[in-house]
Amino acid sequence: MFDQLKKMQELKKLQEEFKKETVTVEKQGVLATINGNFEVTEIKLSPELDTEKQQEILKHCLNEAREKIQKTLAQKMMSAGIGF
C-alpha cells in the first residue's frame, strides 16, 4: 500500500514538472510555444508574410512543437522509470 502511495506522489511530482516544460518552434518569423499540458502559450506572426502563408507555417510550427513536447515528456517518464 505504501508503494502505491509513493508512486502516486512521484506521478504527481512528475505531472507538476511537465507543466513547466515548454517547446518553441519558429519558422520564417512565425513562432508557436506549447507547454507540457499541450496548451499553446504563445503565438507570434510575421507581418512580412501573407495570411495564407502564415497559416500554413503556423500549422507546421504547432505540429512540430507538439511532437517535440511529446518526445520530451516520454523521455522524462522513461528516465523516471515509468513505462508505457
PDB file of N, CA, C and O in Angstrom:
ATOM      1  N   MET A   1       0.821  -1.195   0.000  1.00  0.00           N
ATOM      2  CA  MET A   1       0.000   0.000   0.000  1.00  0.00           C
ATOM      3  C   MET A   1       0.866   1.261   0.000  1.00  0.00           C
ATOM      4  O   MET A   1       0.568   2.232  -0.696  1.00  0.00           O
ATOM      5  N   PHE A   2       1.936   1.229   0.788  1.00  0.00           N
ATOM      6  CA  PHE A   2       2.820   2.385   0.827  1.00  0.00           C
ATOM      7  C   PHE A   2       3.524   2.591  -0.506  1.00  0.00           C
ATOM      8  O   PHE A   2       3.810   3.726  -0.887  1.00  0.00           O
ATOM      9  N   ASP A   3       3.806   1.504  -1.218  1.00  0.00           N
ATOM     10  CA  ASP A   3       4.420   1.615  -2.540  1.00  0.00           C
ATOM     11  C   ASP A   3       3.496   2.353  -3.501  1.00  0.00           C
ATOM     12  O   ASP A   3       3.947   3.176  -4.298  1.00  0.00           O
ATOM     13  N   GLN A   4       2.211   2.056  -3.423  1.00  0.00           N
ATOM     14  CA  GLN A   4       1.251   2.728  -4.298  1.00  0.00           C
ATOM     15  C   GLN A   4       1.169   4.214  -3.973  1.00  0.00           C
ATOM     16  O   GLN A   4       1.112   5.046  -4.879  1.00  0.00           O
ATOM     17  N   LEU A   5       1.163   4.547  -2.700  1.00  0.00           N
ATOM     18  CA  LEU A   5       1.138   5.956  -2.301  1.00  0.00           C
ATOM     19  C   LEU A   5       2.391   6.681  -2.774  1.00  0.00           C
ATOM     20  O   LEU A   5       2.331   7.820  -3.238  1.00  0.00           O
ATOM     21  N   LYS A   6       3.523   6.002  -2.648  1.00  0.00           N
ATOM     22  CA  LYS A   6       4.786   6.590  -3.089  1.00  0.00           C
ATOM     23  C   LYS A   6       4.759   6.831  -4.601  1.00  0.00           C
ATOM     24  O   LYS A   6       5.197   7.880  -5.075  1.00  0.00           O
ATOM     25  N   LYS A   7       4.242   5.851  -5.357  1.00  0.00           N
ATOM     26  CA  LYS A   7       4.151   6.007  -6.807  1.00  0.00           C
ATOM     27  C   LYS A   7       3.203   7.143  -7.180  1.00  0.00           C
ATOM     28  O   LYS A   7       3.471   7.894  -8.118  1.00  0.00           O
ATOM     29  N   MET A   8       2.113   7.268  -6.461  1.00  0.00           N
ATOM     30  CA  MET A   8       1.160   8.355  -6.719  1.00  0.00           C
ATOM     31  C   MET A   8       1.821   9.713  -6.473  1.00  0.00           C
ATOM     32  O   MET A   8       1.612  10.655  -7.238  1.00  0.00           O
ATOM     33  N   GLN A   9       2.614   9.809  -5.411  1.00  0.00           N
ATOM     34  CA  GLN A   9       3.324  11.052  -5.121  1.00  0.00           C
ATOM     35  C   GLN A   9       4.343  11.358  -6.213  1.00  0.00           C
ATOM     36  O   GLN A   9       4.497  12.510  -6.620  1.00  0.00           O
ATOM     37  N   GLU A  10       5.033  10.333  -6.683  1.00  0.00           N
ATOM     38  CA  GLU A  10       6.009  10.521  -7.753  1.00  0.00           C
ATOM     39  C   GLU A  10       5.323  10.978  -9.037  1.00  0.00           C
ATOM     40  O   GLU A  10       5.826  11.856  -9.737  1.00  0.00           O
ATOM     41  N   LEU A  11       4.180  10.383  -9.341  1.00  0.00           N
ATOM     42  CA  LEU A  11       3.435  10.777 -10.538  1.00  0.00           C
ATOM     43  C   LEU A  11       2.946  12.221 -10.432  1.00  0.00           C
ATOM     44  O   LEU A  11       2.995  12.970 -11.407  1.00  0.00           O
ATOM     45  N   LYS A  12       2.484  12.601  -9.263  1.00  0.00           N
ATOM     46  CA  LYS A  12       2.021  13.967  -9.042  1.00  0.00           C
ATOM     47  C   LYS A  12       3.176  14.956  -9.231  1.00  0.00           C
ATOM     48  O   LYS A  12       3.012  16.008  -9.848  1.00  0.00           O
ATOM     49  N   LYS A  13       4.339  14.603  -8.693  1.00  0.00           N
ATOM     50  CA  LYS A  13       5.521  15.448  -8.832  1.00  0.00           C
ATOM     51  C   LYS A  13       5.924  15.559 -10.311  1.00  0.00           C
ATOM     52  O   LYS A  13       6.254  16.643 -10.792  1.00  0.00           O
ATOM     53  N   LEU A  14       5.893  14.438 -11.014  1.00  0.00           N
ATOM     54  CA  LEU A  14       6.231  14.419 -12.432  1.00  0.00           C
ATOM     55  C   LEU A  14       5.250  15.265 -13.236  1.00  0.00           C
ATOM     56  O   LEU A  14       5.649  15.981 -14.155  1.00  0.00           O
ATOM     57  N   GLN A  15       3.982  15.184 -12.892  1.00  0.00           N
ATOM     58  CA  GLN A  15       2.958  15.969 -13.565  1.00  0.00           C
ATOM     59  C   GLN A  15       3.225  17.464 -13.385  1.00  0.00           C
ATOM     60  O   GLN A  15       3.065  18.240 -14.327  1.00  0.00           O
ATOM     61  N   GLU A  16       3.627  17.868 -12.192  1.00  0.00           N
ATOM     62  CA  GLU A  16       3.947  19.268 -11.932  1.00  0.00           C
ATOM     63  C   GLU A  16       5.165  19.705 -12.748  1.00  0.00           C
ATOM     64  O   GLU A  16       5.211  20.830 -13.247  1.00  0.00           O
ATOM     65  N   GLU A  17       6.146  18.817 -12.882  1.00  0.00           N
ATOM     66  CA  GLU A  17       7.329  19.132 -13.688  1.00  0.00           C
ATOM     67  C   GLU A  17       6.951  19.286 -15.157  1.00  0.00           C
ATOM     68  O   GLU A  17       7.480  20.155 -15.850  1.00  0.00           O
ATOM     69  N   PHE A  18       6.038  18.443 -15.631  1.00  0.00           N
ATOM     70  CA  PHE A  18       5.609  18.517 -17.033  1.00  0.00           C
ATOM     71  C   PHE A  18       4.988  19.873 -17.350  1.00  0.00           C
ATOM     72  O   PHE A  18       5.191  20.409 -18.440  1.00  0.00           O
ATOM     73  N   LYS A  19       4.243  20.425 -16.417  1.00  0.00           N
ATOM     74  CA  LYS A  19       3.593  21.718 -16.629  1.00  0.00           C
ATOM     75  C   LYS A  19       4.611  22.815 -16.922  1.00  0.00           C
ATOM     76  O   LYS A  19       4.317  23.780 -17.627  1.00  0.00           O
ATOM     77  N   LYS A  20       5.814  22.652 -16.371  1.00  0.00           N
ATOM     78  CA  LYS A  20       6.856  23.665 -16.534  1.00  0.00           C
ATOM     79  C   LYS A  20       7.596  23.552 -17.862  1.00  0.00           C
ATOM     80  O   LYS A  20       8.248  24.503 -18.295  1.00  0.00           O
ATOM     81  N   GLU A  21       7.499  22.397 -18.507  1.00  0.00           N
ATOM     82  CA  GLU A  21       8.190  22.183 -19.782  1.00  0.00           C
ATOM     83  C   GLU A  21       7.539  23.025 -20.878  1.00  0.00           C
ATOM     84  O   GLU A  21       6.314  23.132 -20.941  1.00  0.00           O
ATOM     85  N   THR A  22       8.353  23.613 -21.728  1.00  0.00           N
ATOM     86  CA  THR A  22       7.830  24.325 -22.898  1.00  0.00           C
ATOM     87  C   THR A  22       8.709  24.023 -24.106  1.00  0.00           C
ATOM     88  O   THR A  22       9.902  23.749 -23.979  1.00  0.00           O
ATOM     89  N   VAL A  23       8.095  24.081 -25.264  1.00  0.00           N
ATOM     90  CA  VAL A  23       8.811  23.920 -26.523  1.00  0.00           C
ATOM     91  C   VAL A  23       8.367  25.051 -27.433  1.00  0.00           C
ATOM     92  O   VAL A  23       7.175  25.335 -27.556  1.00  0.00           O
ATOM     93  N   THR A  24       9.339  25.695 -28.070  1.00  0.00           N
ATOM     94  CA  THR A  24       9.058  26.770 -29.012  1.00  0.00           C
ATOM     95  C   THR A  24       9.631  26.396 -30.370  1.00  0.00           C
ATOM     96  O   THR A  24      10.772  25.945 -30.480  1.00  0.00           O
ATOM     97  N   VAL A  25       8.823  26.592 -31.395  1.00  0.00           N
ATOM     98  CA  VAL A  25       9.266  26.350 -32.769  1.00  0.00           C
ATOM     99  C   VAL A  25       9.044  27.642 -33.543  1.00  0.00           C
ATOM    100  O   VAL A  25       7.979  28.255 -33.465  1.00  0.00           O
ATOM    101  N   GLU A  26      10.069  28.046 -34.293  1.00  0.00           N
ATOM    102  CA  GLU A  26       9.993  29.273 -35.083  1.00  0.00           C
ATOM    103  C   GLU A  26      10.406  28.965 -36.512  1.00  0.00           C
ATOM    104  O   GLU A  26      11.434  28.332 -36.751  1.00  0.00           O
ATOM    105  N   LYS A  27       9.597  29.420 -37.455  1.00  0.00           N
ATOM    106  CA  LYS A  27       9.899  29.262 -38.877  1.00  0.00           C
ATOM    107  C   LYS A  27       9.486  30.535 -39.605  1.00  0.00           C
ATOM    108  O   LYS A  27       8.338  30.970 -39.518  1.00  0.00           O
ATOM    109  N   GLN A  28      10.408  31.108 -40.302  1.00  0.00           N
ATOM    110  CA  GLN A  28      10.170  32.292 -41.133  1.00  0.00           C
ATOM    111  C   GLN A  28       9.456  33.415 -40.375  1.00  0.00           C
ATOM    112  O   GLN A  28       8.593  34.095 -40.931  1.00  0.00           O
ATOM    113  N   GLY A  29       9.821  33.601 -39.106  1.00  0.00           N
ATOM    114  CA  GLY A  29       9.239  34.677 -38.309  1.00  0.00           C
ATOM    115  C   GLY A  29       7.934  34.313 -37.619  1.00  0.00           C
ATOM    116  O   GLY A  29       7.412  35.113 -36.843  1.00  0.00           O
ATOM    117  N   VAL A  30       7.394  33.127 -37.882  1.00  0.00           N
ATOM    118  CA  VAL A  30       6.183  32.661 -37.210  1.00  0.00           C
ATOM    119  C   VAL A  30       6.628  31.746 -36.071  1.00  0.00           C
ATOM    120  O   VAL A  30       7.434  30.838 -36.270  1.00  0.00           O
ATOM    121  N   LEU A  31       6.088  32.001 -34.863  1.00  0.00           N
ATOM    122  CA  LEU A  31       6.542  31.291 -33.670  1.00  0.00           C
ATOM    123  C   LEU A  31       5.349  30.703 -32.926  1.00  0.00           C
ATOM    124  O   LEU A  31       4.298  31.335 -32.822  1.00  0.00           O
ATOM    125  N   ALA A  32       5.522  29.472 -32.402  1.00  0.00           N
ATOM    126  CA  ALA A  32       4.500  28.832 -31.574  1.00  0.00           C
ATOM    127  C   ALA A  32       5.180  28.180 -30.378  1.00  0.00           C
ATOM    128  O   ALA A  32       6.214  27.527 -30.519  1.00  0.00           O
ATOM    129  N   THR A  33       4.589  28.365 -29.193  1.00  0.00           N
ATOM    130  CA  THR A  33       5.100  27.761 -27.966  1.00  0.00           C
ATOM    131  C   THR A  33       3.990  26.927 -27.332  1.00  0.00           C
ATOM    132  O   THR A  33       2.848  27.373 -27.214  1.00  0.00           O
ATOM    133  N   ILE A  34       4.351  25.692 -26.920  1.00  0.00           N
ATOM    134  CA  ILE A  34       3.419  24.776 -26.274  1.00  0.00           C
ATOM    135  C   ILE A  34       4.037  24.324 -24.961  1.00  0.00           C
ATOM    136  O   ILE A  34       5.246  24.109 -24.881  1.00  0.00           O
ATOM    137  N   ASN A  35       3.194  24.177 -23.915  1.00  0.00           N
ATOM    138  CA  ASN A  35       3.708  23.696 -22.635  1.00  0.00           C
ATOM    139  C   ASN A  35       3.428  22.209 -22.457  1.00  0.00           C
ATOM    140  O   ASN A  35       2.840  21.569 -23.329  1.00  0.00           O
ATOM    141  N   GLY A  36       3.852  21.666 -21.322  1.00  0.00           N
ATOM    142  CA  GLY A  36       3.708  20.238 -21.042  1.00  0.00           C
ATOM    143  C   GLY A  36       2.284  19.760 -20.874  1.00  0.00           C
ATOM    144  O   GLY A  36       2.040  18.554 -20.830  1.00  0.00           O
ATOM    145  N   ASN A  37       1.332  20.685 -20.779  1.00  0.00           N
ATOM    146  CA  ASN A  37      -0.081  20.329 -20.753  1.00  0.00           C
ATOM    147  C   ASN A  37      -0.683  20.402 -22.156  1.00  0.00           C
ATOM    148  O   ASN A  37      -1.898  20.304 -22.324  1.00  0.00           O
ATOM    149  N   PHE A  38       0.167  20.573 -23.146  1.00  0.00           N
ATOM    150  CA  PHE A  38      -0.230  20.692 -24.548  1.00  0.00           C
ATOM    151  C   PHE A  38      -1.108  21.922 -24.792  1.00  0.00           C
ATOM    152  O   PHE A  38      -1.980  21.916 -25.661  1.00  0.00           O
ATOM    153  N   GLU A  39      -0.861  22.978 -24.009  1.00  0.00           N
ATOM    154  CA  GLU A  39      -1.556  24.241 -24.199  1.00  0.00           C
ATOM    155  C   GLU A  39      -0.655  25.168 -25.008  1.00  0.00           C
ATOM    156  O   GLU A  39       0.548  25.250 -24.764  1.00  0.00           O
ATOM    157  N   VAL A  40      -1.245  25.858 -25.963  1.00  0.00           N
ATOM    158  CA  VAL A  40      -0.499  26.858 -26.725  1.00  0.00           C
ATOM    159  C   VAL A  40      -0.369  28.074 -25.827  1.00  0.00           C
ATOM    160  O   VAL A  40      -1.369  28.664 -25.420  1.00  0.00           O
ATOM    161  N   THR A  41       0.870  28.449 -25.517  1.00  0.00           N
ATOM    162  CA  THR A  41       1.095  29.569 -24.606  1.00  0.00           C
ATOM    163  C   THR A  41       1.537  30.845 -25.322  1.00  0.00           C
ATOM    164  O   THR A  41       1.473  31.936 -24.757  1.00  0.00           O
ATOM    165  N   GLU A  42       1.986  30.698 -26.570  1.00  0.00           N
ATOM    166  CA  GLU A  42       2.421  31.889 -27.302  1.00  0.00           C
ATOM    167  C   GLU A  42       2.365  31.620 -28.801  1.00  0.00           C
ATOM    168  O   GLU A  42       2.712  30.538 -29.274  1.00  0.00           O
ATOM    169  N   ILE A  43       1.919  32.636 -29.529  1.00  0.00           N
ATOM    170  CA  ILE A  43       1.945  32.611 -30.990  1.00  0.00           C
ATOM    171  C   ILE A  43       2.378  33.994 -31.445  1.00  0.00           C
ATOM    172  O   ILE A  43       1.858  35.007 -30.978  1.00  0.00           O
ATOM    173  N   LYS A  44       3.327  34.023 -32.352  1.00  0.00           N
ATOM    174  CA  LYS A  44       3.738  35.290 -32.975  1.00  0.00           C
ATOM    175  C   LYS A  44       3.679  35.097 -34.477  1.00  0.00           C
ATOM    176  O   LYS A  44       4.130  34.083 -35.009  1.00  0.00           O
ATOM    177  N   LEU A  45       3.123  36.076 -35.141  1.00  0.00           N
ATOM    178  CA  LEU A  45       3.005  36.026 -36.594  1.00  0.00           C
ATOM    179  C   LEU A  45       4.001  36.992 -37.225  1.00  0.00           C
ATOM    180  O   LEU A  45       4.509  37.903 -36.570  1.00  0.00           O
ATOM    181  N   SER A  46       4.265  36.777 -38.489  1.00  0.00           N
ATOM    182  CA  SER A  46       5.191  37.631 -39.229  1.00  0.00           C
ATOM    183  C   SER A  46       4.409  38.544 -40.161  1.00  0.00           C
ATOM    184  O   SER A  46       3.715  38.059 -41.054  1.00  0.00           O
ATOM    185  N   PRO A  47       4.507  39.845 -39.973  1.00  0.00           N
ATOM    186  CA  PRO A  47       3.791  40.777 -40.851  1.00  0.00           C
ATOM    187  C   PRO A  47       4.346  40.793 -42.279  1.00  0.00           C
ATOM    188  O   PRO A  47       3.738  41.362 -43.185  1.00  0.00           O
ATOM    189  N   GLU A  48       5.490  40.170 -42.463  1.00  0.00           N
ATOM    190  CA  GLU A  48       6.108  40.145 -43.783  1.00  0.00           C
ATOM    191  C   GLU A  48       5.515  39.070 -44.691  1.00  0.00           C
ATOM    192  O   GLU A  48       5.785  39.056 -45.892  1.00  0.00           O
ATOM    193  N   LEU A  49       4.707  38.170 -44.125  1.00  0.00           N
ATOM    194  CA  LEU A  49       4.122  37.075 -44.899  1.00  0.00           C
ATOM    195  C   LEU A  49       2.622  37.307 -45.070  1.00  0.00           C
ATOM    196  O   LEU A  49       1.974  37.923 -44.224  1.00  0.00           O
ATOM    197  N   ASP A  50       2.084  36.802 -46.183  1.00  0.00           N
ATOM    198  CA  ASP A  50       0.641  36.924 -46.361  1.00  0.00           C
ATOM    199  C   ASP A  50      -0.091  35.949 -45.450  1.00  0.00           C
ATOM    200  O   ASP A  50       0.513  35.027 -44.903  1.00  0.00           O
ATOM    201  N   THR A  51      -1.377  36.153 -45.292  1.00  0.00           N
ATOM    202  CA  THR A  51      -2.183  35.370 -44.349  1.00  0.00           C
ATOM    203  C   THR A  51      -2.119  33.881 -44.637  1.00  0.00           C
ATOM    204  O   THR A  51      -1.942  33.081 -43.718  1.00  0.00           O
ATOM    205  N   GLU A  52      -2.259  33.502 -45.886  1.00  0.00           N
ATOM    206  CA  GLU A  52      -2.256  32.079 -46.243  1.00  0.00           C
ATOM    207  C   GLU A  52      -0.930  31.414 -45.880  1.00  0.00           C
ATOM    208  O   GLU A  52      -0.919  30.302 -45.351  1.00  0.00           O
ATOM    209  N   LYS A  53       0.180  32.083 -46.160  1.00  0.00           N
ATOM    210  CA  LYS A  53       1.500  31.542 -45.850  1.00  0.00           C
ATOM    211  C   LYS A  53       1.684  31.420 -44.328  1.00  0.00           C
ATOM    212  O   LYS A  53       2.219  30.422 -43.845  1.00  0.00           O
ATOM    213  N   GLN A  54       1.240  32.436 -43.582  1.00  0.00           N
ATOM    214  CA  GLN A  54       1.348  32.389 -42.123  1.00  0.00           C
ATOM    215  C   GLN A  54       0.542  31.228 -41.541  1.00  0.00           C
ATOM    216  O   GLN A  54       1.000  30.548 -40.622  1.00  0.00           O
ATOM    217  N   GLN A  55      -0.649  31.006 -42.073  1.00  0.00           N
ATOM    218  CA  GLN A  55      -1.488  29.909 -41.592  1.00  0.00           C
ATOM    219  C   GLN A  55      -0.803  28.569 -41.818  1.00  0.00           C
ATOM    220  O   GLN A  55      -0.813  27.709 -40.937  1.00  0.00           O
ATOM    221  N   GLU A  56      -0.219  28.392 -42.968  1.00  0.00           N
ATOM    222  CA  GLU A  56       0.459  27.137 -43.294  1.00  0.00           C
ATOM    223  C   GLU A  56       1.674  26.928 -42.380  1.00  0.00           C
ATOM    224  O   GLU A  56       1.875  25.838 -41.846  1.00  0.00           O
ATOM    225  N   ILE A  57       2.474  27.971 -42.208  1.00  0.00           N
ATOM    226  CA  ILE A  57       3.662  27.875 -41.361  1.00  0.00           C
ATOM    227  C   ILE A  57       3.258  27.643 -39.905  1.00  0.00           C
ATOM    228  O   ILE A  57       3.884  26.840 -39.213  1.00  0.00           O
ATOM    229  N   LEU A  58       2.219  28.336 -39.432  1.00  0.00           N
ATOM    230  CA  LEU A  58       1.759  28.171 -38.061  1.00  0.00           C
ATOM    231  C   LEU A  58       1.313  26.734 -37.801  1.00  0.00           C
ATOM    232  O   LEU A  58       1.596  26.172 -36.743  1.00  0.00           O
ATOM    233  N   LYS A  59       0.624  26.150 -38.757  1.00  0.00           N
ATOM    234  CA  LYS A  59       0.190  24.761 -38.626  1.00  0.00           C
ATOM    235  C   LYS A  59       1.401  23.846 -38.453  1.00  0.00           C
ATOM    236  O   LYS A  59       1.390  22.959 -37.600  1.00  0.00           O
ATOM    237  N   HIS A  60       2.435  24.054 -39.250  1.00  0.00           N
ATOM    238  CA  HIS A  60       3.649  23.243 -39.144  1.00  0.00           C
ATOM    239  C   HIS A  60       4.361  23.482 -37.807  1.00  0.00           C
ATOM    240  O   HIS A  60       4.854  22.536 -37.193  1.00  0.00           O
ATOM    241  N   CYS A  61       4.417  24.724 -37.362  1.00  0.00           N
ATOM    242  CA  CYS A  61       5.059  25.040 -36.081  1.00  0.00           C
ATOM    243  C   CYS A  61       4.335  24.345 -34.926  1.00  0.00           C
ATOM    244  O   CYS A  61       4.977  23.761 -34.053  1.00  0.00           O
ATOM    245  N   LEU A  62       3.017  24.404 -34.920  1.00  0.00           N
ATOM    246  CA  LEU A  62       2.240  23.781 -33.845  1.00  0.00           C
ATOM    247  C   LEU A  62       2.416  22.269 -33.841  1.00  0.00           C
ATOM    248  O   LEU A  62       2.593  21.664 -32.784  1.00  0.00           O
ATOM    249  N   ASN A  63       2.368  21.663 -35.014  1.00  0.00           N
ATOM    250  CA  ASN A  63       2.541  20.209 -35.091  1.00  0.00           C
ATOM    251  C   ASN A  63       3.936  19.787 -34.637  1.00  0.00           C
ATOM    252  O   ASN A  63       4.086  18.802 -33.914  1.00  0.00           O
ATOM    253  N   GLU A  64       4.950  20.526 -35.058  1.00  0.00           N
ATOM    254  CA  GLU A  64       6.320  20.198 -34.660  1.00  0.00           C
ATOM    255  C   GLU A  64       6.515  20.395 -33.158  1.00  0.00           C
ATOM    256  O   GLU A  64       7.172  19.585 -32.505  1.00  0.00           O
ATOM    257  N   ALA A  65       5.951  21.461 -32.615  1.00  0.00           N
ATOM    258  CA  ALA A  65       6.073  21.716 -31.173  1.00  0.00           C
ATOM    259  C   ALA A  65       5.377  20.610 -30.381  1.00  0.00           C
ATOM    260  O   ALA A  65       5.896  20.165 -29.357  1.00  0.00           O
ATOM    261  N   ARG A  66       4.218  20.167 -30.839  1.00  0.00           N
ATOM    262  CA  ARG A  66       3.500  19.085 -30.158  1.00  0.00           C
ATOM    263  C   ARG A  66       4.321  17.807 -30.161  1.00  0.00           C
ATOM    264  O   ARG A  66       4.416  17.125 -29.141  1.00  0.00           O
ATOM    265  N   GLU A  67       4.918  17.479 -31.306  1.00  0.00           N
ATOM    266  CA  GLU A  67       5.761  16.279 -31.387  1.00  0.00           C
ATOM    267  C   GLU A  67       6.955  16.376 -30.454  1.00  0.00           C
ATOM    268  O   GLU A  67       7.302  15.406 -29.780  1.00  0.00           O
ATOM    269  N   LYS A  68       7.584  17.543 -30.413  1.00  0.00           N
ATOM    270  CA  LYS A  68       8.761  17.723 -29.561  1.00  0.00           C
ATOM    271  C   LYS A  68       8.410  17.614 -28.085  1.00  0.00           C
ATOM    272  O   LYS A  68       9.149  16.994 -27.319  1.00  0.00           O
ATOM    273  N   ILE A  69       7.286  18.210 -27.671  1.00  0.00           N
ATOM    274  CA  ILE A  69       6.924  18.147 -26.256  1.00  0.00           C
ATOM    275  C   ILE A  69       6.536  16.720 -25.886  1.00  0.00           C
ATOM    276  O   ILE A  69       6.817  16.282 -24.771  1.00  0.00           O
ATOM    277  N   GLN A  70       5.902  15.990 -26.790  1.00  0.00           N
ATOM    278  CA  GLN A  70       5.566  14.591 -26.523  1.00  0.00           C
ATOM    279  C   GLN A  70       6.831  13.766 -26.303  1.00  0.00           C
ATOM    280  O   GLN A  70       6.895  12.958 -25.376  1.00  0.00           O
ATOM    281  N   LYS A  71       7.827  13.967 -27.147  1.00  0.00           N
ATOM    282  CA  LYS A  71       9.091  13.236 -27.009  1.00  0.00           C
ATOM    283  C   LYS A  71       9.793  13.605 -25.708  1.00  0.00           C
ATOM    284  O   LYS A  71      10.326  12.733 -25.021  1.00  0.00           O
ATOM    285  N   THR A  72       9.796  14.874 -25.372  1.00  0.00           N
ATOM    286  CA  THR A  72      10.430  15.335 -24.139  1.00  0.00           C
ATOM    287  C   THR A  72       9.771  14.693 -22.923  1.00  0.00           C
ATOM    288  O   THR A  72      10.456  14.206 -22.024  1.00  0.00           O
ATOM    289  N   LEU A  73       8.439  14.693 -22.899  1.00  0.00           N
ATOM    290  CA  LEU A  73       7.716  14.123 -21.765  1.00  0.00           C
ATOM    291  C   LEU A  73       7.910  12.614 -21.692  1.00  0.00           C
ATOM    292  O   LEU A  73       8.032  12.058 -20.600  1.00  0.00           O
ATOM    293  N   ALA A  74       7.939  11.945 -22.844  1.00  0.00           N
ATOM    294  CA  ALA A  74       8.164  10.496 -22.865  1.00  0.00           C
ATOM    295  C   ALA A  74       9.550  10.164 -22.310  1.00  0.00           C
ATOM    296  O   ALA A  74       9.704   9.215 -21.541  1.00  0.00           O
ATOM    297  N   GLN A  75      10.554  10.944 -22.702  1.00  0.00           N
ATOM    298  CA  GLN A  75      11.907  10.716 -22.196  1.00  0.00           C
ATOM    299  C   GLN A  75      11.966  10.917 -20.685  1.00  0.00           C
ATOM    300  O   GLN A  75      12.632  10.156 -19.983  1.00  0.00           O
ATOM    301  N   LYS A  76      11.277  11.932 -20.184  1.00  0.00           N
ATOM    302  CA  LYS A  76      11.257  12.186 -18.739  1.00  0.00           C
ATOM    303  C   LYS A  76      10.587  11.024 -18.006  1.00  0.00           C
ATOM    304  O   LYS A  76      11.048  10.606 -16.944  1.00  0.00           O
ATOM    305  N   MET A  77       9.508  10.509 -18.572  1.00  0.00           N
ATOM    306  CA  MET A  77       8.804   9.394 -17.938  1.00  0.00           C
ATOM    307  C   MET A  77       9.686   8.168 -17.910  1.00  0.00           C
ATOM    308  O   MET A  77       9.734   7.461 -16.903  1.00  0.00           O
ATOM    309  N   MET A  78      10.388   7.903 -19.005  1.00  0.00           N
ATOM    310  CA  MET A  78      11.256   6.740 -19.064  1.00  0.00           C
ATOM    311  C   MET A  78      12.418   6.878 -18.094  1.00  0.00           C
ATOM    312  O   MET A  78      12.796   5.907 -17.438  1.00  0.00           O
ATOM    313  N   SER A  79      12.987   8.069 -17.996  1.00  0.00           N
ATOM    314  CA  SER A  79      14.101   8.264 -17.066  1.00  0.00           C
ATOM    315  C   SER A  79      13.639   8.200 -15.612  1.00  0.00           C
ATOM    316  O   SER A  79      14.433   7.937 -14.709  1.00  0.00           O
ATOM    317  N   ALA A  80      12.352   8.440 -15.399  1.00  0.00           N
ATOM    318  CA  ALA A  80      11.800   8.335 -14.046  1.00  0.00           C
ATOM    319  C   ALA A  80      11.377   6.892 -13.737  1.00  0.00           C
ATOM    320  O   ALA A  80      10.947   6.590 -12.624  1.00  0.00           O
ATOM    321  N   GLY A  81      11.502   6.016 -14.722  1.00  0.00           N
ATOM    322  CA  GLY A  81      11.163   4.614 -14.504  1.00  0.00           C
ATOM    323  C   GLY A  81       9.700   4.293 -14.719  1.00  0.00           C
ATOM    324  O   GLY A  81       9.209   3.262 -14.259  1.00  0.00           O
ATOM    325  N   ILE A  82       9.003   5.172 -15.417  1.00  0.00           N
ATOM    326  CA  ILE A  82       7.595   4.930 -15.694  1.00  0.00           C
ATOM    327  C   ILE A  82       7.456   4.523 -17.146  1.00  0.00           C
ATOM    328  O   ILE A  82       7.675   5.333 -18.047  1.00  0.00           O
ATOM    329  N   GLY A  83       7.098   3.293 -17.371  1.00  0.00           N
ATOM    330  CA  GLY A  83       6.939   2.796 -18.735  1.00  0.00           C
ATOM    331  C   GLY A  83       5.518   2.954 -19.210  1.00  0.00           C
ATOM    332  O   GLY A  83       4.590   3.126 -18.421  1.00  0.00           O
ATOM    333  N   PHE A  84       5.367   2.890 -20.538  1.00  0.00           N
ATOM    334  CA  PHE A  84       4.021   2.925 -21.112  1.00  0.00           C
ATOM    335  C   PHE A  84       3.963   2.096 -22.341  1.00  0.00           C
ATOM    336  O   PHE A  84       2.909   1.998 -22.970  1.00  0.00           O
TER     337      PHE A  84
END
